[in-house]
Amino acid sequence: MSAERVRELEEKIAEFKRRIPPHSVPPAMLQELEELEEQLEKAKETGKES
């Protein structure tokens, strides 16, 4: 399940980065991106521990 979660988060992050405007990025979007990246790191760590 962890590998599936990692893939899912990577896809969400890639899609999110495509939606970010090139200029004047809203702070809320940056915060959401950071949260997704943190979730991805946690999922990767969980996968390593298993």
VENKAVEN-V212354 format. One record per helix or strand of 2 or more residues. SS is the DSSP state (~ for helix, > for strand). FROM is the first residue (numbers start at 1). TO is the last residue. If there is no record, write none. Layout:
SS/FROM/TO + SS/FROM/TO
This chain:
~/2/19 + ~/27/49
